[in-house]
Amino acid sequence: MSKKLHPQTLAIRGGKEQTEYREHNQALFLTSSFMWDSAQHAADLFSKKIKGFTYTRTANPTIAAFEKRIAALEGAERAVATSTGMSAIQAAFFTFLQAGDHVISSRSLFGTTVGFINNIVTKFGIEVSHVSPTDVDEWKAAVKANTKLLFLETPSNPLGEVADLEALAELAHSIGALLVVDNSLLSPVGSQPLKHGADISVSSATKAIDGHGRVMGGVLAGSEELMTQVAVYCNSCGLAMSPFNAWQLLSGVETLSLRMEKQFDNALKIAQWLQAQPQVQAVYYTGLPDHPQAELIRKQQNGGGIVIGFEVADTDAAWKIVDSVELFSRTANLGDVRSTITHPWTTTHGRMQPEEKLAANIRPGLVRLSVGLEYVDDLIDDLKQALAR
């Protein structure tokens, strides 16, 4: 077809290389290495004179198919798959940073990401400044002569703070730095950061891309030039995705648009219901019409997402809700077709110091929901009985 295909079509049809057996589904190449015809063939493959596969740590047909489909959804020239979301973030940092460099990071991040930045990145002589994700002036004030990378997640997990990507991209590029965006909460269906100026979009494929809580994975998307450098780093450090995980994730990609559309709709209905409950002190969800950044959200998001944060009085009240639900799964994963619930203060952000949590507006009474595909009235009824106890 000469017509340019829609990303939703490419998410199903893109990247597939059919074998001689003409299988309909993407084949699983569960192998550590690939054979060559001769010494010359091997030499040509290893020198990149010809395209092909040599070793799964470097490349694999199943993984390549997954990468091509994510690139199509992200609007990227290329994507690189990794073993987990955290390994993707590691690659985004250590591919492009060295001792003496400076990073500006949002202070509103997933707890493990905060730990990685504060405890691992800084061990290598890289300086980090933390700023509000929503205050562009804070980002500008944090710039130094050695600033090389700006990092954030938007919306933030679990408070739904939204960063102005175009403004931050302009800032990053004016000083010769990269803008790296964690897109895990919305997935490439809910947001395409590259279209708003980001250099690299990073996702935990474990979350919405898989959508069924089966396997782990990460993925980075960006220009061919940047992703070539990322691929070299991932190959050297052994961050490769498993072919089996890629095969599972491919089926997740194929239904991602449909799942996100329904899960976004369910999440909005639950967030609006929570707003009306007297026990709930605040609700954080980017799909709410009265969100303080509603105009920006309409500009750079395709929906409100799947994560809702809401606050009750204190830890005891939050734990009572978590312990009382009957449908919501008590687990840390998000993006699943099954709705989940957790208490960030003591779980996802539990390893952070109290002052770090409070600086990121993570408070003891905060509860996080990831909304799935169950019948929404059943989910509301479950929350209703939990709040009433």
C-alpha positions, -999 to 999 in steps of 0.1 A, spaced: 0 0 0 12 35 -9 -9 51 18 8 58 51 -7 35 77 -21 47 110 0 38 141 -28 16 154 -26 -5 122 12 -6 125 9 -18 161 -7 -49 147 9 -53 113 42 -36 116 76 -52 120 67 -87 111 92 -108 91 76 -140 79 97 -171 78 95 -198 50 66 -214 69 44 -183 64 31 -182 99 3 -157 106 14 -147 141 48 -133 149 72 -162 154 91 -166 186 128 -169 181 138 -185 214 175 -188 207 206 -174 221 225 -173 188 221 -176 150 241 -196 125 259 -184 94 266 -200 61 304 -195 60 333 -177 75 328 -149 50 291 -147 59 300 -144 96 326 -117 89 300 -97 68 274 -99 96 298 -89 124 312 -60 103 277 -48 95 282 -51 58 250 -71 56 220 -71 78 212 -101 99 213 -116 134 243 -131 153 235 -131 190 202 -123 209 220 -99 233 227 -78 202 195 -84 182 167 -109 176 138 -110 151 111 -112 178 126 -83 197 131 -63 165 94 -67 157 84 -54 191 108 -24 187 94 -15 153 59 -15 166 67 7 195 86 31 172 55 34 151 33 42 181 58 67 195 64 84 161 101 76 164 127 66 139 138 37 161 132 20 194 154 -2 216 140 -28 239 155 -36 273 149 -61 301 129 -38 324 117 -2 327 145 6 351 171 -8 327 157 15 300 161 45 324 196 33 332 204 33 294 190 67 289 213 81 316 246 62 312 246 63 274 248 100 274 263 110 307 298 109 322 316 121 354 314 159 357 280 162 340 249 177 355 213 164 354 181 183 361 154 159 373 118 163 383 114 155 420 80 138 413 91 104 401 85 67 407 102 58 440 127 33 424 137 60 399 144 84 427 166 58 444 184 51 411 191 88 405 201 97 441 220 66 450 234 52 418 238 80 393 255 103 418 281 76 426 296 81 392 304 118 397 272 131 381 255 160 398 217 160 401 194 189 408 157 183 417 129 206 406 92 208 404 79 191 372 54 220 366 75 251 373 95 259 342 113 288 360 127 263 385 141 242 356 157 274 341 172 284 374 188 250 379 207 251 346 245 250 349 273 251 323 276 213 325 239 204 323 236 176 298 202 160 305 167 169 317 146 140 330 110 138 341 79 116 341 46 131 330 20 127 343 38 121 376 31 89 395 7 90 413 -2 127 416 -9 135 379 14 165 377 20 174 340 52 189 327 51 213 297 72 193 273 75 219 246 88 245 271 113 220 286 124 208 252 131 244 242 151 249 273 171 216 269 180 223 233 190 259 240 218 246 263 227 215 242 210 190 266 187 161 260 151 159 272 142 124 284 106 116 293 92 86 312 60 78 293 50 47 313 18 61 329 2 70 296 19 45 272 26 55 236 -12 55 229 -18 82 256 11 104 247 39 108 222 66 130 239 88 131 208 60 151 190 63 178 217 101 181 214 114 153 237 146 136 225 139 102 241 107 86 253 112 58 279 85 33 290 82 4 313 67 -21 290 58 -41 321 30 -17 327 3 -8 301 21 -21 270 19 -57 284 -13 -49 302 -17 -84 317 9 -85 344 28 -113 327 63 -102 318 88 -74 323 104 -51 298 115 -16 289 118 4 257 134 36 246 123 55 214 140 84 196 160 93 166 182 68 147 213 86 159 204 85 196 190 50 195 222 37 178 242 49 208 216 34 232 218 1 214 256 0 218 253 7 255 226 -20 260 246 -46 241 277 -38 261 260 -39 295 237 -69 288 204 -51 291 187 -71 264 150 -81 265 142 -118 265 127 -129 231 99 -147 250 90 -114 268 91 -95 235 67 -122 220 43 -117 249 46 -79 247 38 -80 210 3 -93 218 0 -65 244 9 -39 217 -18 -52 194 -46 -45 219 -31 -14 236 -53 12 219 -85 -6 227 -75 -13 263 -63 23 270 -95 38 256 -117 18 279 -94 20 309 -91 58 305 -129 60 304 -132 38 336 -106 59 354 -124 92 347 -157 78 360 -140 66 392 -121 98 397 -153 119 394 -171 96 418 -142 99 443 -145 137 442 -180 135 456 -170 113 486 -168 131 520 -139 109 532 -117 119 503 -97 151 507 -83 153 473 -83 135 439 -54 135 414 -63 125 379 -53 143 347 -86 135 329 -107 156 353 -121 187 336 -111 209 366 -75 197 366 -54 229 371 -34 220 339 -64 210 318 -54 231 288 -19 217 287 -33 181 291 -56 185 261 -26 197 241 -1 168 248 -22 139 261 -47 116 244 -68 110 275 -64 111 313 -45 79 318 -51 49 341 -37 61 374 -57 79 401 -43 92 434 -66 102 462 -60 113 498 -77 104 530 -69 114 565 -38 94 573 -20 61 570 -45 43 591 -74 55 569 -54 46 538 -45 11 550 -81 5 560 -92 11 524 -64 -10 510 -73 -39 533 -111 -36 527 -113 -37 489 -125 -70 474 -120 -65 437 -89 -43 435 -57 -63 437 -32 -53 464 -1 -51 443 24 -25 430 20 -31 393 -1 -7 372 -14 -7 337 -30 -42 341 -64 -52 329 -70 -60 366 -74 -29 388 -48 -25 415 -45 -5 447 -14 4 468 -3 28 495 27 48 480 40 61 513 49 25 525 53 7 491 63 23 458 79 53 475 87 35 508 125 35 504 126 73 501 133 94 532 102 111 547 114 145 537 119 133 501 84 120 500 69 151 514 90 172 490 74 152 462 39 157 478 37 120 487 18 121 519 8 93 544 -29 94 534 -24 90 497 -38 59 480 -30 50 444 -53 32 420 -45 17 386 -78 12 368 -84 -18 347 -111 -33 325 -136 -45 350 -172 -32 348 -168 2 363 -198 2 385 -184 -29 403 -152 -11 409 -171 19 423 -192 -4 445 -160 -19 459 -145 15 467 -178 25 483 -179 -4 507 -142 1 515 -146 38 523 -177 30 545 -158 7 569 
